């Protein structure tokens, strides 16, 4: 089955979100790196909120990704976790990929012409910068 054959592609974050939340809880409970902190029982909260943000991204990709991005450092800042969990990193990567796939790129504010000229840069004059005359 390919992604285009799914009945609704929003099923992807609706499954991925709870999976990340469960993986975050399991990782914090089983990993000695997180178990050594006094707040290990509360460190899974950002992972659970991240799972909810991923589920929200199914309908509102940018809003869901913003929630996921705010949850990434929340475990360290709010709860004093020693680092970011692997489930949180996987959730962040998945949310950014989902948003990049679902949201169309914004149009250039000045149209394609001026933006292409800025990217291409000015043409060097003949004989400039050591070129042949």
Protein Blocks (a to p, Z undefined) as FASTA:
>chain_A
ZZklpmblklmmmmmmmmmmmmmmmmmmmmmklmmpmklmmmmmmmmmmmmmmmmmmmmm
mlmmmmmmmmmmmmmmmnopabdcfklmmmmmmmmmmmmmmpccdddfkbjklmmmmmno
paddehiahiaZZ
